[in-house]
Amino acid sequence: MRRRILATAVAATGILALSACSGGGGGGASGMDATGPITIWYSNNAAEIAWGEQMVEAWNADHPDEQITAQEIPAGSSSEEVIGAAITAGNAPCLVFNTSPAAVPAFQRQGGLVNLSDFPDGEQYITDRSGDLADQYRSDDGGFYQLPWKSNPVMIFFNKDLFAQAGLDAENPQLSTYDEFLTAARQLKSAGVAPYAINPAPTSEFFQSWFDFYPLYAAQTGGEQLVEDGQATFDDADGAAVANFWREIYAEQLAGNEQYQGDAFADGQAAMAIVGPWAVSVYQDKVNWGAVPVPTENGTAADETWTFSDAKNVGLFTACENKGTAWEVLKFATSEEQDGTWLEETGQMPLRTDLTTTYADYFAANPAYEQFGDQAARTVEVPNVTSSVEIWQAFRDGYSRAVIFGEEDVQTFLSDAKTQIDQLAAGQ
């Protein structure tokens, strides 16, 4: 399964020269065995920084000649833009623990990423850790230019208090089918408990469809991506079912088509939201919430429902001089022990097999996360294809016109978007 791309290097403002990882920027397997100090970047999220600091401390304590120097990703308009600029400048770090799968094709095309399959144990380590889900992170040449790391499988969060006020079952809400979901949404709206039943961002950024159309499409199709084998998949009955469901939501003003400045779910402006396990800690003191899988047209059992992964992965960059050390650090950082610490620190799901059984004690002590641990086994990524950003932007533009604003027929949108996306996927 595949993913989107990103902008290439823009002005390399504020990118730090990283001496331990400076060097060439062109692909190949040079230095694959070299060892020594390395530099890594991780997210500026507080919980992820805490995990990163303890991981680095643990590694450095046992590896005096292969020390890690770590820092947050430098500030920029996006982390992908910063990474792309660092690749161009030749000063990318050895590892980035916040690599968007959607950016991988662009970084790979820049010659910025190491094919992890070139390490003698690379292929086996990745597939043993992540199982069948790993395949959707392969590039077109069959290699892994990213290590599947962690996901935030998105589900429907609902406000139990608002559901109860609207006369709905707050402990066992009927939201599995489109008809059930629409019935509940209409009741929430008519009861006046919130301005909107659900309110995904109606803005035009290419990634916004990952949090409205795409999770439901993944569920409706049992795990299909937007593009497979170089062809758009959504111009069919399943794609029409999902698009028409959302069109009904907007037509009845059960969701707003103007951007809300804030968090609509936390602020009580929407009774539901599509979010992942990161939201548990965000909402636990603000909203009396519950969570259920995203709906399908005719309903799907929770343990068979697919959704969007919202994953971030780890890239090993070609500018790194000591790639041998970087690979060993990457394996250490994604070991069973470190994945367990990651889970405890962040509540985000490591992309590894048998998650809920491997960390049974954690999920027993943190039952709010257990359904996300189960859902993590059934997640769909964005396609790992060239022109991915352009593909998603084309889809979003048509979706906005037809679904959010009702300015175009849904079937026309699906047909036209398929034609355009097929051409983009073919490099035309």
SEZA-486667 format. One record per residue (C-alpha): x, y, z; residue number from 1. Coordinates in pm, 1 decimal. Last residue first. Layout:
% SEZA-486667
{xx=X; yy=Y; zz=Z; n=NUM}
...
//
This chain:
% SEZA-486667
{xx=161.6; yy=1235.9; zz=-1711.0; n=428}
{xx=351.9; yy=1046.4; zz=-1443.7; n=427}
{xx=125.3; yy=742.5; zz=-1453.5; n=426}
{xx=-6.6; yy=823.2; zz=-1106.6; n=425}
{xx=-86.0; yy=1174.8; zz=-1227.3; n=424}
{xx=-279.6; yy=1043.0; zz=-1525.8; n=423}
{xx=-474.7; yy=796.5; zz=-1312.4; n=422}
{xx=-544.2; yy=1081.8; zz=-1071.2; n=421}
{xx=-699.3; yy=1302.8; zz=-1338.9; n=420}
{xx=-919.3; yy=1029.9; zz=-1481.0; n=419}
{xx=-1021.0; yy=912.6; zz=-1133.8; n=418}
{xx=-1103.0; yy=1267.3; zz=-1027.3; n=417}
{xx=-1328.8; yy=1313.6; zz=-1330.1; n=416}
{xx=-1523.6; yy=994.9; zz=-1259.1; n=415}
{xx=-1558.7; yy=1055.7; zz=-886.4; n=414}
{xx=-1654.5; yy=1419.8; zz=-933.0; n=413}
{xx=-1909.1; yy=1337.0; zz=-1202.1; n=412}
{xx=-2062.8; yy=1079.3; zz=-969.4; n=411}
{xx=-2089.4; yy=1334.1; zz=-690.3; n=410}
{xx=-2257.7; yy=1598.8; zz=-908.0; n=409}
{xx=-2098.6; yy=1938.7; zz=-867.1; n=408}
{xx=-2152.5; yy=2248.7; zz=-654.6; n=407}
{xx=-2264.7; yy=2059.6; zz=-345.9; n=406}
{xx=-2031.6; yy=2255.2; zz=-116.2; n=405}
{xx=-1874.2; yy=1978.1; zz=94.1; n=404}
{xx=-1938.5; yy=1685.8; zz=-138.4; n=403}
{xx=-1912.6; yy=1805.7; zz=-497.1; n=402}
{xx=-1684.5; yy=2107.9; zz=-484.3; n=401}
{xx=-1479.2; yy=1998.5; zz=-185.6; n=400}
{xx=-1443.4; yy=1643.6; zz=-315.3; n=399}
{xx=-1316.8; yy=1772.0; zz=-649.8; n=398}
{xx=-1049.3; yy=1985.3; zz=-486.1; n=397}
{xx=-965.4; yy=1713.4; zz=-235.6; n=396}
{xx=-907.9; yy=1449.5; zz=-501.9; n=395}
{xx=-683.2; yy=1675.4; zz=-705.3; n=394}
{xx=-495.1; yy=1768.4; zz=-389.0; n=393}
{xx=-455.0; yy=1401.6; zz=-297.7; n=392}
{xx=-306.9; yy=1320.8; zz=-636.5; n=391}
{xx=-85.4; yy=1629.5; zz=-635.0; n=390}
{xx=46.9; yy=1529.4; zz=-294.5; n=389}
{xx=106.8; yy=1176.9; zz=-422.1; n=388}
{xx=287.6; yy=1278.6; zz=-737.3; n=387}
{xx=493.2; yy=957.6; zz=-716.9; n=386}
{xx=324.3; yy=682.4; zz=-522.4; n=385}
{xx=327.5; yy=540.8; zz=-170.6; n=384}
{xx=-51.7; yy=534.1; zz=-141.1; n=383}
{xx=-199.2; yy=668.9; zz=184.7; n=382}
{xx=-196.9; yy=401.0; zz=448.9; n=381}
{xx=-472.8; yy=165.3; zz=555.8; n=380}
{xx=-513.2; yy=27.9; zz=906.7; n=379}
{xx=-641.9; yy=-300.6; zz=1040.5; n=378}
{xx=-398.5; yy=-421.7; zz=1310.4; n=377}
{xx=-408.0; yy=-78.0; zz=1474.5; n=376}
{xx=-779.4; yy=-130.2; zz=1547.2; n=375}
{xx=-697.2; yy=-373.7; zz=1828.6; n=374}
{xx=-459.3; yy=-131.1; zz=1992.4; n=373}
{xx=-712.3; yy=145.9; zz=1938.1; n=372}
{xx=-975.7; yy=-63.2; zz=2114.8; n=371}
{xx=-735.1; yy=-111.8; zz=2404.7; n=370}
{xx=-651.4; yy=254.0; zz=2457.5; n=369}
{xx=-930.5; yy=345.1; zz=2699.4; n=368}
{xx=-853.2; yy=22.5; zz=2888.4; n=367}
{xx=-527.4; yy=161.0; zz=3027.8; n=366}
{xx=-418.8; yy=-82.2; zz=3301.9; n=365}
{xx=-534.5; yy=-385.5; zz=3104.9; n=364}
{xx=-390.2; yy=-229.1; zz=2790.3; n=363}
{xx=-50.7; yy=-189.3; zz=2952.1; n=362}
{xx=-51.3; yy=-538.1; zz=3100.4; n=361}
{xx=-141.2; yy=-694.3; zz=2765.2; n=360}
{xx=153.2; yy=-532.0; zz=2591.2; n=359}
{xx=253.4; yy=-821.1; zz=2365.4; n=358}
{xx=-107.8; yy=-940.3; zz=2358.6; n=357}
{xx=-253.6; yy=-608.0; zz=2244.8; n=356}
{xx=18.6; yy=-544.4; zz=1988.9; n=355}
{xx=21.3; yy=-886.6; zz=1829.4; n=354}
{xx=216.9; yy=-753.5; zz=1528.9; n=353}
{xx=402.6; yy=-424.0; zz=1537.5; n=352}
{xx=327.1; yy=-71.9; zz=1421.3; n=351}
{xx=363.7; yy=87.2; zz=1764.1; n=350}
{xx=34.4; yy=248.6; zz=1871.4; n=349}
{xx=29.6; yy=595.2; zz=2023.0; n=348}
{xx=-49.3; yy=635.7; zz=2393.7; n=347}
{xx=254.1; yy=864.7; zz=2421.9; n=346}
{xx=473.3; yy=767.6; zz=2717.5; n=345}
{xx=332.1; yy=421.1; zz=2788.5; n=344}
{xx=319.6; yy=319.3; zz=2423.7; n=343}
{xx=670.3; yy=451.6; zz=2361.1; n=342}
{xx=798.1; yy=261.1; zz=2665.3; n=341}
{xx=647.6; yy=-56.6; zz=2523.5; n=340}
{xx=797.8; yy=17.8; zz=2183.4; n=339}
{xx=1132.4; yy=62.4; zz=2360.2; n=338}
{xx=1111.9; yy=-281.2; zz=2520.1; n=337}
{xx=985.4; yy=-461.1; zz=2209.9; n=336}
{xx=1258.4; yy=-300.3; zz=2003.6; n=335}
{xx=1182.9; yy=0.5; zz=1783.9; n=334}
{xx=1449.3; yy=231.7; zz=1928.4; n=333}
{xx=1705.2; yy=-51.1; zz=1939.1; n=332}
{xx=1638.8; yy=-139.4; zz=1574.8; n=331}
{xx=1681.3; yy=223.4; zz=1468.4; n=330}
{xx=1991.9; yy=256.7; zz=1683.1; n=329}
{xx=2143.8; yy=-46.5; zz=1509.3; n=328}
{xx=2058.2; yy=103.9; zz=1169.6; n=327}
{xx=2208.9; yy=439.9; zz=1264.5; n=326}
{xx=2526.6; yy=270.4; zz=1389.1; n=325}
{xx=2578.2; yy=100.8; zz=1055.2; n=324}
{xx=2485.0; yy=419.7; zz=870.9; n=323}
{xx=2772.0; yy=616.0; zz=1017.4; n=322}
{xx=2817.6; yy=884.9; zz=753.6; n=321}
{xx=2452.6; yy=992.0; zz=740.5; n=320}
{xx=2378.4; yy=1208.4; zz=437.7; n=319}
{xx=2186.5; yy=910.9; zz=294.3; n=318}
{xx=1905.5; yy=945.5; zz=546.5; n=317}
{xx=1747.4; yy=677.8; zz=761.3; n=316}
{xx=1372.2; yy=743.6; zz=780.8; n=315}
{xx=1143.9; yy=656.0; zz=1069.5; n=314}
{xx=766.6; yy=641.7; zz=1042.4; n=313}
{xx=456.7; yy=844.6; zz=1122.2; n=312}
{xx=113.9; yy=690.5; zz=1087.8; n=311}
{xx=-236.4; yy=835.5; zz=1048.4; n=310}
{xx=-354.7; yy=475.2; zz=1000.7; n=309}
{xx=-683.1; yy=524.1; zz=815.3; n=308}
{xx=-952.1; yy=271.2; zz=902.0; n=307}
{xx=-1049.9; yy=-94.0; zz=871.9; n=306}
{xx=-1342.0; yy=-266.4; zz=1044.0; n=305}
{xx=-1333.6; yy=-643.1; zz=1100.9; n=304}
{xx=-1306.3; yy=-649.0; zz=1480.9; n=303}
{xx=-1570.3; yy=-377.3; zz=1509.5; n=302}
{xx=-1819.7; yy=-577.0; zz=1304.7; n=301}
{xx=-1925.2; yy=-399.2; zz=986.9; n=300}
{xx=-2242.7; yy=-206.0; zz=915.1; n=299}
{xx=-2441.7; yy=-171.4; zz=593.8; n=298}
{xx=-2289.2; yy=144.1; zz=448.1; n=297}
{xx=-1987.7; yy=147.4; zz=676.6; n=296}
{xx=-1932.4; yy=345.3; zz=995.6; n=295}
{xx=-1605.1; yy=443.9; zz=1162.2; n=294}
{xx=-1522.3; yy=232.0; zz=1464.3; n=293}
{xx=-1656.0; yy=342.1; zz=1805.2; n=292}
{xx=-1523.1; yy=576.3; zz=2073.8; n=291}
{xx=-1656.2; yy=719.5; zz=2399.7; n=290}
{xx=-1614.3; yy=1063.1; zz=2549.9; n=289}
{xx=-1691.5; yy=1260.5; zz=2862.2; n=288}
{xx=-1511.3; yy=1566.0; zz=2728.3; n=287}
{xx=-1256.8; yy=1808.7; zz=2871.9; n=286}
{xx=-1038.1; yy=1616.8; zz=3117.8; n=285}
{xx=-994.6; yy=1309.5; zz=2897.0; n=284}
{xx=-998.2; yy=1509.3; zz=2573.7; n=283}
{xx=-628.6; yy=1565.0; zz=2503.6; n=282}
{xx=-511.4; yy=1245.3; zz=2674.1; n=281}
{xx=-743.0; yy=1033.0; zz=2460.9; n=280}
{xx=-685.2; yy=1242.3; zz=2148.3; n=279}
{xx=-352.6; yy=1077.7; zz=2064.3; n=278}
{xx=-558.9; yy=760.9; zz=2027.8; n=277}
{xx=-694.5; yy=870.7; zz=1688.5; n=276}
{xx=-953.2; yy=1121.5; zz=1570.4; n=275}
{xx=-1276.9; yy=1152.3; zz=1373.2; n=274}
{xx=-1505.7; yy=1376.8; zz=1580.4; n=273}
{xx=-1853.2; yy=1368.0; zz=1731.6; n=272}
{xx=-2094.1; yy=1595.8; zz=1922.0; n=271}
{xx=-1968.6; yy=1910.0; zz=1752.4; n=270}
{xx=-1948.7; yy=2265.5; zz=1889.6; n=269}
{xx=-1885.0; yy=2134.6; zz=2239.6; n=268}
{xx=-1549.6; yy=2311.0; zz=2262.8; n=267}
{xx=-1348.8; yy=1988.6; zz=2279.1; n=266}
{xx=-1527.5; yy=1854.3; zz=1971.1; n=265}
{xx=-1505.2; yy=2176.7; zz=1769.6; n=264}
{xx=-1135.5; yy=2225.6; zz=1842.9; n=263}
{xx=-1061.6; yy=2584.3; zz=1749.6; n=262}
{xx=-1134.8; yy=2824.3; zz=1467.7; n=261}
{xx=-1412.9; yy=2640.4; zz=1286.6; n=260}
{xx=-1368.9; yy=2632.2; zz=910.4; n=259}
{xx=-1683.5; yy=2681.9; zz=705.4; n=258}
{xx=-1865.8; yy=2389.3; zz=547.6; n=257}
{xx=-2029.8; yy=2286.0; zz=873.7; n=256}
{xx=-2143.7; yy=1935.8; zz=955.7; n=255}
{xx=-2501.3; yy=1816.0; zz=1015.8; n=254}
{xx=-2587.2; yy=2095.8; zz=775.9; n=253}
{xx=-2841.6; yy=1873.3; zz=598.9; n=252}
{xx=-2651.6; yy=1899.1; zz=270.1; n=251}
{xx=-2321.5; yy=1853.5; zz=455.4; n=250}
{xx=-2408.7; yy=1518.7; zz=612.1; n=249}
{xx=-2587.8; yy=1408.9; zz=294.6; n=248}
{xx=-2274.2; yy=1479.2; zz=89.3; n=247}
{xx=-2075.8; yy=1278.4; zz=345.1; n=246}
{xx=-2290.9; yy=973.4; zz=283.7; n=245}
{xx=-2284.5; yy=1039.4; zz=-90.9; n=244}
{xx=-1904.7; yy=1032.0; zz=-92.0; n=243}
{xx=-1889.4; yy=708.0; zz=105.1; n=242}
{xx=-2148.1; yy=526.8; zz=-104.7; n=241}
{xx=-1999.0; yy=659.6; zz=-430.0; n=240}
{xx=-1654.4; yy=528.7; zz=-337.4; n=239}
{xx=-1801.9; yy=190.0; zz=-255.6; n=238}
{xx=-2012.2; yy=172.9; zz=-573.2; n=237}
{xx=-1715.4; yy=255.3; zz=-796.6; n=236}
{xx=-1484.1; yy=541.4; zz=-887.6; n=235}
{xx=-1269.3; yy=496.7; zz=-574.9; n=234}
{xx=-988.1; yy=271.5; zz=-695.3; n=233}
{xx=-753.1; yy=509.6; zz=-874.5; n=232}
{xx=-500.9; yy=314.4; zz=-1080.6; n=231}
{xx=-121.4; yy=272.2; zz=-1052.9; n=230}
{xx=-142.2; yy=-73.7; zz=-901.9; n=229}
{xx=-354.8; yy=64.5; zz=-618.7; n=228}
{xx=-462.2; yy=423.8; zz=-561.4; n=227}
{xx=-706.4; yy=539.1; zz=-291.8; n=226}
{xx=-609.6; yy=241.3; zz=-80.1; n=225}
{xx=-833.2; yy=-56.8; zz=-13.2; n=224}
{xx=-874.5; yy=-206.0; zz=335.8; n=223}
{xx=-1214.0; yy=-367.6; zz=373.1; n=222}
{xx=-1372.1; yy=-151.3; zz=105.4; n=221}
{xx=-1619.9; yy=32.7; zz=327.6; n=220}
{xx=-1372.7; yy=63.2; zz=614.5; n=219}
{xx=-1092.3; yy=208.0; zz=404.2; n=218}
{xx=-1345.0; yy=436.2; zz=234.6; n=217}
{xx=-1470.4; yy=549.9; zz=574.2; n=216}
{xx=-1118.8; yy=635.0; zz=687.5; n=215}
{xx=-1050.2; yy=808.8; zz=352.1; n=214}
{xx=-1350.4; yy=1037.6; zz=318.4; n=213}
{xx=-1332.1; yy=1238.9; zz=642.8; n=212}
{xx=-994.6; yy=1256.4; zz=816.3; n=211}
{xx=-756.9; yy=1152.8; zz=539.2; n=210}
{xx=-951.0; yy=1385.4; zz=308.9; n=209}
{xx=-786.5; yy=1676.1; zz=492.5; n=208}
{xx=-440.6; yy=1587.7; zz=360.5; n=207}
{xx=-456.8; yy=1788.6; zz=37.5; n=206}
{xx=-545.3; yy=2112.7; zz=214.9; n=205}
{xx=-883.3; yy=2247.6; zz=100.0; n=204}
{xx=-1061.5; yy=2320.2; zz=425.5; n=203}
{xx=-1381.2; yy=2150.9; zz=541.7; n=202}
{xx=-1221.5; yy=2035.8; zz=870.0; n=201}
{xx=-1432.4; yy=1754.1; zz=1007.9; n=200}
{xx=-1740.6; yy=1870.6; zz=1200.9; n=199}
{xx=-1969.7; yy=1609.2; zz=1346.5; n=198}
{xx=-2324.3; yy=1646.5; zz=1482.7; n=197}
{xx=-2305.4; yy=2020.1; zz=1444.4; n=196}
{xx=-2433.7; yy=2324.6; zz=1633.6; n=195}
{xx=-2442.9; yy=2122.6; zz=1955.0; n=194}
{xx=-2716.5; yy=1996.9; zz=2190.1; n=193}
{xx=-2989.2; yy=2150.4; zz=1972.6; n=192}
{xx=-3214.2; yy=1846.5; zz=1990.7; n=191}
{xx=-3265.6; yy=1872.5; zz=1614.5; n=190}
{xx=-2891.0; yy=1847.3; zz=1550.0; n=189}
{xx=-2829.8; yy=1554.9; zz=1782.0; n=188}
{xx=-3133.5; yy=1376.6; zz=1640.7; n=187}
{xx=-3017.3; yy=1434.9; zz=1285.4; n=186}
{xx=-2671.9; yy=1296.7; zz=1367.5; n=185}
{xx=-2822.5; yy=988.5; zz=1531.3; n=184}
{xx=-3037.2; yy=914.3; zz=1227.2; n=183}
{xx=-2744.6; yy=983.7; zz=994.5; n=182}
{xx=-2522.1; yy=740.2; zz=1183.8; n=181}
{xx=-2788.1; yy=473.4; zz=1186.7; n=180}
{xx=-2849.2; yy=511.8; zz=812.8; n=179}
{xx=-2477.0; yy=506.3; zz=739.2; n=178}
{xx=-2433.4; yy=191.6; zz=944.5; n=177}
{xx=-2241.3; yy=137.0; zz=1269.4; n=176}
{xx=-2349.3; yy=442.3; zz=1466.0; n=175}
{xx=-2604.6; yy=305.8; zz=1714.3; n=174}
{xx=-2464.1; yy=434.6; zz=2040.4; n=173}
{xx=-2395.8; yy=181.5; zz=2317.1; n=172}
{xx=-2306.1; yy=378.7; zz=2627.9; n=171}
{xx=-2457.9; yy=714.0; zz=2534.9; n=170}
{xx=-2783.3; yy=570.8; zz=2403.1; n=169}
{xx=-2945.8; yy=871.5; zz=2241.1; n=168}
{xx=-3198.2; yy=1105.1; zz=2402.0; n=167}
{xx=-3030.8; yy=1423.7; zz=2278.9; n=166}
{xx=-2904.7; yy=1504.8; zz=2629.4; n=165}
{xx=-2761.7; yy=1153.0; zz=2651.8; n=164}
{xx=-2570.8; yy=1199.5; zz=2326.5; n=163}
{xx=-2444.3; yy=1537.7; zz=2445.7; n=162}
{xx=-2313.7; yy=1383.2; zz=2767.0; n=161}
{xx=-2155.3; yy=1088.4; zz=2590.0; n=160}
{xx=-1959.3; yy=1307.0; zz=2349.6; n=159}
{xx=-1856.7; yy=1083.9; zz=2060.8; n=158}
{xx=-1518.3; yy=985.8; zz=1919.6; n=157}
{xx=-1536.9; yy=808.3; zz=1585.0; n=156}
{xx=-1217.2; yy=620.3; zz=1505.0; n=155}
{xx=-874.9; yy=698.8; zz=1362.8; n=154}
{xx=-582.4; yy=460.8; zz=1389.2; n=153}
{xx=-291.7; yy=663.8; zz=1531.7; n=152}
{xx=8.9; yy=475.6; zz=1401.7; n=151}
{xx=369.6; yy=408.2; zz=1492.7; n=150}
{xx=694.3; yy=293.2; zz=1332.1; n=149}
{xx=690.7; yy=151.1; zz=982.2; n=148}
{xx=1059.0; yy=181.8; zz=887.8; n=147}
{xx=1105.0; yy=395.8; zz=580.9; n=146}
{xx=1285.8; yy=351.2; zz=250.5; n=145}
{xx=1177.4; yy=-12.9; zz=242.3; n=144}
{xx=1250.7; yy=-169.1; zz=-93.3; n=143}
{xx=1018.9; yy=-327.7; zz=-347.2; n=142}
{xx=1117.6; yy=-97.8; zz=-633.7; n=141}
{xx=779.9; yy=76.7; zz=-612.1; n=140}
{xx=832.9; yy=165.6; zz=-248.2; n=139}
{xx=725.2; yy=-58.0; zz=36.1; n=138}
{xx=519.8; yy=91.3; zz=317.6; n=137}
{xx=200.9; yy=-95.5; zz=228.0; n=136}
{xx=390.9; yy=-420.4; zz=267.8; n=135}
{xx=460.6; yy=-358.6; zz=636.5; n=134}
{xx=98.4; yy=-424.2; zz=726.8; n=133}
{xx=160.4; yy=-794.4; zz=664.0; n=132}
{xx=378.3; yy=-827.5; zz=971.8; n=131}
{xx=510.2; yy=-516.0; zz=1147.9; n=130}
{xx=802.9; yy=-648.8; zz=1350.8; n=129}
{xx=889.5; yy=-958.1; zz=1148.1; n=128}
{xx=846.5; yy=-764.9; zz=822.9; n=127}
{xx=1079.0; yy=-484.9; zz=931.4; n=126}
{xx=1346.9; yy=-707.3; zz=1082.4; n=125}
{xx=1337.4; yy=-950.1; zz=792.0; n=124}
{xx=1386.8; yy=-685.9; zz=524.7; n=123}
{xx=1666.4; yy=-510.5; zz=709.0; n=122}
{xx=1869.5; yy=-810.5; zz=824.6; n=121}
{xx=2148.2; yy=-781.7; zz=566.5; n=120}
{xx=2097.6; yy=-402.9; zz=536.6; n=119}
{xx=2000.0; yy=-314.7; zz=181.1; n=118}
{xx=1631.2; yy=-354.4; zz=270.2; n=117}
{xx=1667.2; yy=-30.5; zz=463.8; n=116}
{xx=1689.5; yy=158.2; zz=134.1; n=115}
{xx=1860.7; yy=478.0; zz=248.6; n=114}
{xx=1674.0; yy=802.7; zz=191.8; n=113}
{xx=1779.6; yy=1138.2; zz=46.9; n=112}
{xx=1819.9; yy=1065.7; zz=-320.6; n=111}
{xx=1576.8; yy=1347.8; zz=-396.6; n=110}
{xx=1338.9; yy=1090.0; zz=-545.7; n=109}
{xx=1345.2; yy=907.2; zz=-212.3; n=108}
{xx=1258.6; yy=1224.9; zz=-24.9; n=107}
{xx=970.5; yy=1285.9; zz=-264.0; n=106}
{xx=843.3; yy=926.6; zz=-242.3; n=105}
{xx=879.6; yy=931.3; zz=139.7; n=104}
{xx=676.3; yy=1243.5; zz=206.4; n=103}
{xx=342.1; yy=1066.7; zz=237.3; n=102}
{xx=491.7; yy=822.8; zz=483.7; n=101}
{xx=557.3; yy=1124.6; zz=706.5; n=100}
{xx=891.5; yy=1091.3; zz=879.2; n=99}
{xx=875.5; yy=1176.5; zz=1248.7; n=98}
{xx=1158.7; yy=981.0; zz=1406.9; n=97}
{xx=1416.3; yy=1127.7; zz=1169.6; n=96}
{xx=1743.2; yy=934.3; zz=1155.3; n=95}
{xx=2093.4; yy=1013.3; zz=1031.7; n=94}
{xx=2037.3; yy=1386.5; zz=1026.8; n=93}
{xx=2006.7; yy=1578.1; zz=699.8; n=92}
{xx=2301.5; yy=1802.1; zz=621.6; n=91}
{xx=2338.5; yy=1762.8; zz=245.5; n=90}
{xx=2173.1; yy=2096.5; zz=167.4; n=89}
{xx=1918.0; yy=1926.4; zz=-55.7; n=88}
{xx=1840.3; yy=1667.4; zz=209.4; n=87}
{xx=1815.2; yy=1940.2; zz=472.8; n=86}
{xx=1564.0; yy=2129.3; zz=256.5; n=85}
{xx=1348.2; yy=1819.1; zz=224.0; n=84}
{xx=1362.6; yy=1763.8; zz=600.2; n=83}
{xx=1253.3; yy=2120.7; zz=671.3; n=82}
{xx=970.5; yy=2102.4; zz=418.0; n=81}
{xx=854.6; yy=1774.6; zz=564.6; n=80}
{xx=859.7; yy=1917.3; zz=917.5; n=79}
{xx=623.0; yy=2189.3; zz=802.2; n=78}
{xx=632.7; yy=2570.5; zz=787.9; n=77}
{xx=966.1; yy=2547.6; zz=964.7; n=76}
{xx=1115.6; yy=2492.7; zz=1307.6; n=75}
{xx=1400.3; yy=2247.2; zz=1343.8; n=74}
{xx=1301.5; yy=1887.2; zz=1422.5; n=73}
{xx=1369.3; yy=1839.6; zz=1792.2; n=72}
{xx=1719.2; yy=1740.1; zz=1887.2; n=71}
{xx=1932.4; yy=1434.5; zz=1949.4; n=70}
{xx=2304.9; yy=1363.0; zz=1960.5; n=69}
{xx=2354.0; yy=987.5; zz=1973.5; n=68}
{xx=2686.1; yy=841.6; zz=2087.6; n=67}
{xx=2853.7; yy=556.9; zz=1906.3; n=66}
{xx=3190.5; yy=527.5; zz=2082.4; n=65}
{xx=3047.7; yy=530.9; zz=2436.1; n=64}
{xx=2772.4; yy=281.5; zz=2347.1; n=63}
{xx=2608.7; yy=140.1; zz=2660.9; n=62}
{xx=2499.2; yy=459.4; zz=2838.8; n=61}
{xx=2442.1; yy=627.3; zz=2502.7; n=60}
{xx=2163.4; yy=385.0; zz=2411.8; n=59}
{xx=1968.8; yy=428.9; zz=2736.7; n=58}
{xx=2012.6; yy=806.2; zz=2734.3; n=57}
{xx=1896.8; yy=826.5; zz=2373.8; n=56}
{xx=1584.8; yy=622.0; zz=2447.3; n=55}
{xx=1512.1; yy=827.6; zz=2760.2; n=54}
{xx=1535.3; yy=1153.2; zz=2567.3; n=53}
{xx=1327.3; yy=1024.3; zz=2278.0; n=52}
{xx=1041.4; yy=910.7; zz=2501.8; n=51}
{xx=1029.1; yy=1246.9; zz=2678.0; n=50}
{xx=1047.9; yy=1426.8; zz=2341.2; n=49}
{xx=757.6; yy=1216.4; zz=2215.5; n=48}
{xx=545.2; yy=1314.4; zz=2514.4; n=47}
{xx=626.8; yy=1683.4; zz=2468.8; n=46}
{xx=555.3; yy=1690.7; zz=2093.5; n=45}
{xx=851.5; yy=1856.2; zz=1921.0; n=44}
{xx=900.0; yy=1551.6; zz=1699.3; n=43}
{xx=1231.6; yy=1371.9; zz=1671.9; n=42}
{xx=1563.0; yy=1436.9; zz=1503.1; n=41}
{xx=1872.0; yy=1220.0; zz=1514.5; n=40}
{xx=2248.2; yy=1274.7; zz=1505.6; n=39}
{xx=2507.1; yy=1001.0; zz=1484.8; n=38}
{xx=2835.7; yy=910.2; zz=1648.8; n=37}
{xx=3037.2; yy=616.0; zz=1516.0; n=36}
{xx=2996.0; yy=311.9; zz=1299.6; n=35}
{xx=3033.4; yy=246.5; zz=928.2; n=34}
{xx=2874.6; yy=-72.7; zz=794.9; n=33}
{xx=2638.1; yy=88.2; zz=541.5; n=32}
{xx=2901.1; yy=347.3; zz=456.7; n=31}
{xx=2816.0; yy=349.3; zz=88.0; n=30}
{xx=2490.4; yy=169.4; zz=4.7; n=29}
{xx=2363.2; yy=392.7; zz=-272.0; n=28}
{xx=2164.6; yy=709.6; zz=-259.7; n=27}
{xx=2313.1; yy=1061.6; zz=-319.9; n=26}
{xx=2323.8; yy=1312.1; zz=-43.5; n=25}
{xx=2685.8; yy=1317.9; zz=54.8; n=24}
{xx=2813.3; yy=1404.1; zz=396.0; n=23}
{xx=2700.6; yy=1545.5; zz=724.6; n=22}
{xx=2571.0; yy=1310.8; zz=987.0; n=21}
{xx=2806.1; yy=1368.4; zz=1276.5; n=20}
{xx=2849.3; yy=1731.9; zz=1180.6; n=19}
{xx=2484.4; yy=1828.8; zz=1177.0; n=18}
{xx=2454.0; yy=2162.4; zz=1001.6; n=17}
{xx=2139.3; yy=2319.2; zz=1139.0; n=16}
{xx=1854.9; yy=2414.5; zz=910.3; n=15}
{xx=1743.6; yy=2767.0; zz=1003.9; n=14}
{xx=1608.9; yy=2854.1; zz=664.9; n=13}
{xx=1686.0; yy=2602.5; zz=394.5; n=12}
{xx=1488.7; yy=2789.7; zz=132.1; n=11}
{xx=1251.4; yy=2541.0; zz=-24.9; n=10}
{xx=1337.0; yy=2183.2; zz=-76.5; n=9}
{xx=1078.9; yy=1960.5; zz=-232.2; n=8}
{xx=715.0; yy=1970.7; zz=-145.2; n=7}
{xx=558.2; yy=1649.6; zz=-43.7; n=6}
{xx=465.2; yy=1303.6; zz=-141.8; n=5}
{xx=172.0; yy=1078.6; zz=-73.7; n=4}
{xx=162.5; yy=711.3; zz=20.1; n=3}
{xx=128.9; yy=343.6; zz=-73.0; n=2}
{xx=0.0; yy=0.0; zz=0.0; n=1}
//
